[in-house]
Amino acid sequence: MKHLNRSVRNLTLASVLGAAAAAPALAAPAEKASAPGFANYDRDKDGTVSQAEFLVQGGHEQAFHEGDANRDNRLSSDEFIKASAYNDRLKAGKLADDAWISAKVKALLVRDKEVKGLDVKVQTHKGMVLLSGWVDDADQIAQAEKIARGVEGVKMVSNDLRIKP
């Protein structure tokens, strides 16, 4: 029985000492892991990302405001995650819009009896359409531009079409 009491006492003592040693570590605030990319955006290293810092790195103003939950015009690490996710969705949406515009313009050019747009290349970036390639005459150049301008979402058309030699 004496041996059992000593074992219980040693076990209890080890538990108390272990808890005492762990208490400071548990009481100290945990070092919070920073969101991926947060340090790159936080140029002034003040622990937050200002709107200016966010925009300089290619962020959208709308995404910044969406992430700024407490409306202090600064993003904490947690707010930065939300703003970055929203920013990525905005960028993906813009790319999808541009691809849709290019596809729509190209389809209309190919279907047009006057232009016969197989030799016309269509590129779109942020709603700005670039037409390039070869056509038979000046009327086809004007018609291709007219078609492109008529597509929803087109902000500007740059016409670099050339007449075939």
Buried (B, 14 or more C-beta within 10 A) or exposed (E): EEEEEEEEEEEEEEEEEEEEEEEEEEEEEEEEEEBEEBEEBBEEEEEBBBBEBBBEBEBBEEBBBBBBEEEEEBBBBEBBBBBBEBBEEBBEEBEEBBEBBBEBBBBBBEEBEBBBBEBBBBBBEEBBBBBBBBBEEEEBBBBBBEBBBEBEEBEEBEBEBEEEE
